[in-house]
Amino acid sequence: MIDLLTAFNPGFILMFAGVLCALFPVHYLRKFLVIAAPALALLALIIGYNGDEIIKGVVGVGDLTLTTLRIDNLSIVWGYIFCVAGILNGIFGFHEKCRITDSSALIYTGAALGAVFAGDMVTLFVFWELTAISSVFLIWKGGRESYAAGMRYLAIHVLSGVLLLAGAVVYSRSSGTLDFTSDITLAGPGGLLLMLAMGIKVGFPLMHNWMQDAYPKSSVTGTVILSAFTTKLAVYALARAFAGEEVLIYIGAVMTIFPVFFAVMENDMRKVLAYSLNNQLGFMVCGIGIGTAMAINGVAGQVAVHIIFKSLLFMSMGAVLYRVGTAKASELGGLFKSMPITTVFCLVGAASISAFPFFAAFVTKSMIIASVLEAPHFAGQYVIFAMLLFASAGVMEHSGIKIPYFTFFSHDSGKRVKEAPWNMLLAMGLASAFCIVVAAPGGYQLLYALMPDPEQAAKFHPYTGDHIAFQMQLLFAAMLAFALLKKIGAYPAERRAQILDFDWTYRKLGKNVAVWTGQMWTRMSAHLSILRGKFFKSAANRLYNFFSPAGAMSESAPSGLAAVMTASMLVITLLMIYFGT
Amino acid sequence: MSDPHIIENDDHVHKLAKPFLFLMSQKVKRGFIIVPIVGLIISIIFGFIYPLHHPSPIDYAMPGYSWAVIGFVSYAFVVLASHPLFKLLSRKEDYYGEEEMGIEREPDEPVIHVAVEEPHHD
């Protein structure tokens, strides 16, 4: 049985369960599958992987040889954590009686899992596109208003897949192989296309808006599921293909900075978290760009903990949305009176993302930041370091303070609701426990054991006096700034508004240009139609005047004219024959 | 009080939250600033005792307290920058014509509203 489970890509287990879910009308049976399938996949990975690279599922399709299963020390980290996230998502959504959500969640999780274990770029492409197609249903479950956002999400992700395939074709023509390896470079054939494809999915600056557009409009459960997989799959692909590519350091640093400003202005808490997600991905992209063993360890560890604490934060806001009906800061406040357990879990998530000592990101984010200083020299090294510290203070602002403060404390909104359902509390409780265990002294070594280079990871000691002292300086200073700004009334009030971002270019400018072009075309068509009518009428009149019984051709012509014309034609014919030969 | 859900008393506070209701008092809110001040002072003292193993030029310029300055300035800059940015970038919620109502849902059970003395959000 175990041999059978480990013989093929574990993503297929989830996708098969997803198809079954689409057919099962019984709620509890579906829910069993939603939790059991990722658990089974996790079991298969734990038993099947012993530290050596596994290559299985090699199939021939026409002239192509596809490797559908490749497990190594990099992909296994994503594999484990995707399965854990799948189980937590299943528990969190236990109350939701929706066949579409259950089915698409499983297929989506399975596709993401399948993609990280893909050994070649065609297999990667298939799973890559499948993540987009299966996940869009989770957005559409958000209601009628989410339809347009879902369509934009789908279009952007399909484009990403097309770029990936184009890059793969160009790369394979040059290298003669479709293997998805670290031999790919940005400057090499297909490299730019591949990076763009991954950049769209990971939310490079100016390619990021699908996240803030679609995630907050998804269903309560859908947003939690979506937050875990797509972007981390792209992080994996970048880490596999472009580790050490210097341009990623700068792109990642910019990614950490700009979402911070948008997150402060946003009123919708799930949108704040979507910007926060973008900012955290920046740390990972930056680490990939640095590319040292320590940086890649930090990235893998950060992916593992980030999936869980970001899910935890989305879960807490999802629970608020489920009970209160809104996640807008302007409508919330004082909810700790009604939802104290959710408040505690949210605070654990906030402390984890802010990298407080003894909470999840303290170890992993520090590893990435430290790797910037310890990396071989690159241009602007200290500027990048300062940018990451700036972004860390920004994380404290939007996720460490804003999310819990304006939701659960701040001024009492007077709203009294029930505490979150038991299944949501259980999922949040397990995620909180994970965030604490993997950061605790003695616990973070478990995380180190999973990292791509555990020996190198063991050399990083997070609980040193200087690290704790300086990290606490950063966090307390940010808290002090918050308290002071609140006291003097300089902290902005939460207001309902649409904040313009780069998506304005296609949602407003692009749409208006398309509408204008359409209107101009309609007008031009009308004018062209009139001109065409006039032209044909004029031509018809001229022809009639020339050839009709009353026309010029019917008039009697002098015989001399016919003789001249015949002679001319004879001369032309003779000349053609002469020069033609 | 035309809304049937509005009630004057606050019996709907969760039993686990009752011991922590003091967190909402004005006294606690005003005094909260003490926490980061004390924490910051302690962490700066520790910063001098345990200097950074891998200092950057910023840390050489401000030995022992560099990250405190970075944290404070960064946070304040982000928040203060949000004022002009909000004026520049904010539009009505239905600006895109799609109505961001997708973000709001019918709660699974009716929300009870209690009368609160303090105004909502400053």
Chai-1 contact restraints between the chains, C-beta under 6 A:
chainA,res_idxA,chainB,res_idxB,connection_type,confidence,min_distance_angstrom,max_distance_angstrom,comment,restraint_id
A,G142,B,G102,contact,1.0,0.0,6.0,A-B,restraint_1
A,G143,B,G102,contact,1.0,0.0,6.0,A-B,restraint_2
A,E145,B,M101,contact,1.0,0.0,6.0,A-B,restraint_3
A,E145,B,G102,contact,1.0,0.0,6.0,A-B,restraint_4
A,S146,B,G102,contact,1.0,0.0,6.0,A-B,restraint_5
A,A148,B,E98,contact,1.0,0.0,6.0,A-B,restraint_6
A,P216,B,I103,contact,1.0,0.0,6.0,A-B,restraint_7
A,K217,B,G102,contact,1.0,0.0,6.0,A-B,restraint_8
A,V260,B,V78,contact,1.0,0.0,6.0,A-B,restraint_9
A,F261,B,L85,contact,1.0,0.0,6.0,A-B,restraint_10
A,V264,B,V78,contact,1.0,0.0,6.0,A-B,restraint_11
A,V264,B,S82,contact,1.0,0.0,6.0,A-B,restraint_12
A,M265,B,S82,contact,1.0,0.0,6.0,A-B,restraint_13
A,M265,B,F86,contact,1.0,0.0,6.0,A-B,restraint_14
A,D268,B,I103,contact,1.0,0.0,6.0,A-B,restraint_15
A,Y322,B,D108,contact,1.0,0.0,6.0,A-B,restraint_16
A,R323,B,P107,contact,1.0,0.0,6.0,A-B,restraint_17
A,V324,B,P107,contact,1.0,0.0,6.0,A-B,restraint_18
A,V324,B,V111,contact,1.0,0.0,6.0,A-B,restraint_19
A,G325,B,R105,contact,1.0,0.0,6.0,A-B,restraint_20
A,G325,B,E106,contact,1.0,0.0,6.0,A-B,restraint_21
A,G325,B,P107,contact,1.0,0.0,6.0,A-B,restraint_22
A,T326,B,E104,contact,1.0,0.0,6.0,A-B,restraint_23
A,F336,B,A17,contact,1.0,0.0,6.0,A-B,restraint_24
A,K337,B,V13,contact,1.0,0.0,6.0,A-B,restraint_25
A,K337,B,A17,contact,1.0,0.0,6.0,A-B,restraint_26
A,S338,B,H14,contact,1.0,0.0,6.0,A-B,restraint_27
A,P340,B,H14,contact,1.0,0.0,6.0,A-B,restraint_28
A,P340,B,L16,contact,1.0,0.0,6.0,A-B,restraint_29
A,P340,B,A17,contact,1.0,0.0,6.0,A-B,restraint_30
A,L373,B,H54,contact,1.0,0.0,6.0,A-B,restraint_31
A,Y382,B,S56,contact,1.0,0.0,6.0,A-B,restraint_32
A,Y382,B,P57,contact,1.0,0.0,6.0,A-B,restraint_33
A,F385,B,S56,contact,1.0,0.0,6.0,A-B,restraint_34
A,L389,B,I70,contact,1.0,0.0,6.0,A-B,restraint_35
A,F390,B,S74,contact,1.0,0.0,6.0,A-B,restraint_36
A,A393,B,G71,contact,1.0,0.0,6.0,A-B,restraint_37
A,A393,B,S74,contact,1.0,0.0,6.0,A-B,restraint_38
A,A393,B,Y75,contact,1.0,0.0,6.0,A-B,restraint_39
A,G394,B,V78,contact,1.0,0.0,6.0,A-B,restraint_40
A,E397,B,Y75,contact,1.0,0.0,6.0,A-B,restraint_41
A,E397,B,V78,contact,1.0,0.0,6.0,A-B,restraint_42
A,H411,B,E118,contact,1.0,0.0,6.0,A-B,restraint_43
A,H411,B,H120,contact,1.0,0.0,6.0,A-B,restraint_44
A,H411,B,H121,contact,1.0,0.0,6.0,A-B,restraint_45
A,D412,B,V116,contact,1.0,0.0,6.0,A-B,restraint_46
A,S413,B,H120,contact,1.0,0.0,6.0,A-B,restraint_47
A,G414,B,H113,contact,1.0,0.0,6.0,A-B,restraint_48
A,G414,B,V114,contact,1.0,0.0,6.0,A-B,restraint_49
A,G414,B,V116,contact,1.0,0.0,6.0,A-B,restraint_50
A,K415,B,V111,contact,1.0,0.0,6.0,A-B,restraint_51
A,R416,B,H12,contact,1.0,0.0,6.0,A-B,restraint_52
A,R416,B,I112,contact,1.0,0.0,6.0,A-B,restraint_53
A,R416,B,V114,contact,1.0,0.0,6.0,A-B,restraint_54
A,V417,B,V111,contact,1.0,0.0,6.0,A-B,restraint_55
A,E419,B,H14,contact,1.0,0.0,6.0,A-B,restraint_56
A,G465,B,Y50,contact,1.0,0.0,6.0,A-B,restraint_57
A,D466,B,Y50,contact,1.0,0.0,6.0,A-B,restraint_58
A,D466,B,L52,contact,1.0,0.0,6.0,A-B,restraint_59
A,D466,B,H53,contact,1.0,0.0,6.0,A-B,restraint_60
A,A469,B,S43,contact,1.0,0.0,6.0,A-B,restraint_61
A,A469,B,F46,contact,1.0,0.0,6.0,A-B,restraint_62
A,A469,B,G47,contact,1.0,0.0,6.0,A-B,restraint_63
A,A469,B,Y50,contact,1.0,0.0,6.0,A-B,restraint_64
A,F470,B,G47,contact,1.0,0.0,6.0,A-B,restraint_65
A,F470,B,W67,contact,1.0,0.0,6.0,A-B,restraint_66
A,M472,B,S43,contact,1.0,0.0,6.0,A-B,restraint_67
A,Q473,B,S43,contact,1.0,0.0,6.0,A-B,restraint_68
A,Q473,B,G47,contact,1.0,0.0,6.0,A-B,restraint_69
A,Q473,B,W67,contact,1.0,0.0,6.0,A-B,restraint_70
A,Q473,B,A68,contact,1.0,0.0,6.0,A-B,restraint_71
A,L474,B,W67,contact,1.0,0.0,6.0,A-B,restraint_72
A,L474,B,G71,contact,1.0,0.0,6.0,A-B,restraint_73
A,F476,B,P36,contact,1.0,0.0,6.0,A-B,restraint_74
A,F476,B,G39,contact,1.0,0.0,6.0,A-B,restraint_75
A,F476,B,L40,contact,1.0,0.0,6.0,A-B,restraint_76
A,F476,B,S43,contact,1.0,0.0,6.0,A-B,restraint_77
A,A477,B,L40,contact,1.0,0.0,6.0,A-B,restraint_78
A,A477,B,A68,contact,1.0,0.0,6.0,A-B,restraint_79
A,A477,B,G71,contact,1.0,0.0,6.0,A-B,restraint_80
A,A477,B,F72,contact,1.0,0.0,6.0,A-B,restraint_81
A,A478,B,G71,contact,1.0,0.0,6.0,A-B,restraint_82
A,A478,B,Y75,contact,1.0,0.0,6.0,A-B,restraint_83
A,M479,B,P36,contact,1.0,0.0,6.0,A-B,restraint_84
A,L480,B,P36,contact,1.0,0.0,6.0,A-B,restraint_85
A,L480,B,L40,contact,1.0,0.0,6.0,A-B,restraint_86
A,A481,B,F72,contact,1.0,0.0,6.0,A-B,restraint_87
A,A481,B,Y75,contact,1.0,0.0,6.0,A-B,restraint_88
A,A481,B,A76,contact,1.0,0.0,6.0,A-B,restraint_89
A,A483,B,F32,contact,1.0,0.0,6.0,A-B,restraint_90
A,A483,B,I33,contact,1.0,0.0,6.0,A-B,restraint_91
A,A483,B,P36,contact,1.0,0.0,6.0,A-B,restraint_92
A,L485,B,V79,contact,1.0,0.0,6.0,A-B,restraint_93
A,P492,B,S82,contact,1.0,0.0,6.0,A-B,restraint_94
A,A493,B,H121,contact,1.0,0.0,6.0,A-B,restraint_95
A,E494,B,H121,contact,1.0,0.0,6.0,A-B,restraint_96
A,R496,B,E93,contact,1.0,0.0,6.0,A-B,restraint_97
A,A497,B,S90,contact,1.0,0.0,6.0,A-B,restraint_98
A,Q498,B,R91,contact,1.0,0.0,6.0,A-B,restraint_99
A,Q498,B,E93,contact,1.0,0.0,6.0,A-B,restraint_100
A,Q498,B,Y95,contact,1.0,0.0,6.0,A-B,restraint_101
A,I499,B,L89,contact,1.0,0.0,6.0,A-B,restraint_102
A,I499,B,S90,contact,1.0,0.0,6.0,A-B,restraint_103
A,L500,B,L89,contact,1.0,0.0,6.0,A-B,restraint_104
A,R507,B,Y96,contact,1.0,0.0,6.0,A-B,restraint_105
